[in-house]
Amino acid sequence: ELELRKGQANDSLHHLRMALAEKSVLFRTELWHASSQSQTTWAWGKINAIELMVKKHAAVYRACQRAMISLGADEDNLVRYR
């Protein structure tokens, strides 16, 4: 169970990093170069959708942290997944 939670935490971190990178790219490419209100609205819609993904993956990661603590993970693992 602990190994599964560590894997799930790693997956969540990976998805979190990818979503944040995509959000950053959207800011630089779509939002800054939007020349009309409709383009700006569309870009913000995509950015907000990615923000929901970020929050979802962060919540999964926090749940994994709590589960690892309750499963009695050693100090090294708790430091790594803090």
SEVEX-944391 format. One record per residue (C-alpha): residue number from 1; residue in one letter; x, y, z. Coordinates in nm, 4 decimals, padded with zeros to 6 digits, m for minus. Example, Ala and Ser with C-alpha at 12.3 -4.5 7.8 and 13.67 -1.06 7.14 Angstrom:
<pts>
PT   k r       xx       yy       zz
PT   1 A  01.2300 m00.4500  00.7800
PT   2 S  01.3670 m00.1060  00.7140
</pts>
This chain:
<pts>
PT   k r       xx       yy       zz
PT   1 E  00.0000  00.0000  00.0000
PT   2 L  00.2807  00.2417  00.0859
PT   3 E  00.4573  00.1734 m00.2448
PT   4 L  00.1325  00.2346 m00.4321
PT   5 R  00.0870  00.5669 m00.2546
PT   6 K  00.4444  00.6685 m00.3379
PT   7 G  00.3785  00.5871 m00.7026
PT   8 Q  00.0544  00.7804 m00.6959
PT   9 A  00.2301  01.0782 m00.5365
PT  10 N  00.4986  01.0696 m00.8056
PT  11 D  00.2328  01.0546 m01.0780
PT  12 S  00.0504  01.3486 m00.9216
PT  13 L  00.3704  01.5521 m00.9059
PT  14 H  00.4425  01.4752 m01.2708
PT  15 H  00.0919  01.5792 m01.3794
PT  16 L  00.1151  01.8888 m01.1613
PT  17 R  00.4434  01.9945 m01.3222
PT  18 M  00.3056  01.9350 m01.6719
PT  19 A m00.0119  02.1341 m01.6022
PT  20 L  00.1856  02.4261 m01.4588
PT  21 A  00.4150  02.4240 m01.7616
PT  22 E  00.1157  02.4229 m01.9960
PT  23 K m00.0417  02.7092 m01.8021
PT  24 S  00.2787  02.9090 m01.8308
PT  25 V  00.2972  02.8486 m02.2058
PT  26 L m00.0636  02.9574 m02.2491
PT  27 F  00.0071  03.2821 m02.0670
PT  28 R  00.3043  03.3532 m02.2919
PT  29 T  00.1575  03.2438 m02.6233
PT  30 E m00.2195  03.2830 m02.6150
PT  31 L m00.3008  03.5465 m02.3567
PT  32 W m00.0268  03.7969 m02.4291
PT  33 H m00.0865  03.7788 m02.8036
PT  34 A m00.4653  03.7994 m02.7864
PT  35 S m00.5789  04.0929 m02.9960
PT  36 S m00.9505  04.0841 m02.9217
PT  37 Q m01.1801  04.0318 m02.6272
PT  38 S m01.3000  03.6975 m02.7648
PT  39 Q m00.9425  03.5688 m02.7927
PT  40 T m00.8692  03.6882 m02.4396
PT  41 T m01.1850  03.5213 m02.3069
PT  42 W m01.0963  03.1966 m02.4864
PT  43 A m00.7420  03.2040 m02.3463
PT  44 W m00.8664  03.2660 m01.9916
PT  45 G m01.1098  02.9772 m02.0310
PT  46 K m00.8239  02.7419 m02.1165
PT  47 I m00.6092  02.8797 m01.8337
PT  48 N m00.8922  02.8326 m01.5831
PT  49 A m00.9467  02.4744 m01.7032
PT  50 I m00.5785  02.3998 m01.6468
PT  51 E m00.5970  02.5615 m01.3029
PT  52 L m00.8723  02.3138 m01.2124
PT  53 M m00.6391  02.0307 m01.3173
PT  54 V m00.3635  02.1792 m01.1016
PT  55 K m00.5958  02.1886 m00.8009
PT  56 K m00.7100  01.8300 m00.8652
PT  57 H m00.3562  01.6922 m00.8846
PT  58 A m00.2511  01.8915 m00.5780
PT  59 A m00.5446  01.7451 m00.3836
PT  60 V m00.4478  01.3915 m00.4890
PT  61 Y m00.0902  01.4585 m00.3800
PT  62 R m00.2040  01.5868 m00.0393
PT  63 A m00.4229  01.2781  00.0039
PT  64 C m00.1203  01.0599 m00.0741
PT  65 Q  00.0836  01.2461  00.1856
PT  66 R m00.1810  01.1890  00.4511
PT  67 A m00.2107  00.8218  00.3557
PT  68 M  00.1666  00.7722  00.3744
PT  69 I  00.1709  00.9262  00.7216
PT  70 S m00.1118  00.7009  00.8386
PT  71 L  00.0636  00.3971  00.6867
PT  72 G  00.3714  00.4723  00.8947
PT  73 A  00.6125  00.5867  00.6251
PT  74 D  00.9684  00.6373  00.7472
PT  75 E  01.1216  00.9824  00.7924
PT  76 D  01.3136  00.9696  00.4615
PT  77 N  00.9944  00.9181  00.2644
PT  78 L  00.8083  01.1834  00.4588
PT  79 V  01.0852  01.4350  00.3900
PT  80 R  01.0863  01.3457  00.0207
PT  81 Y  00.7083  01.3795 m00.0113
PT  82 R  00.6521  01.6805  00.2115
</pts>
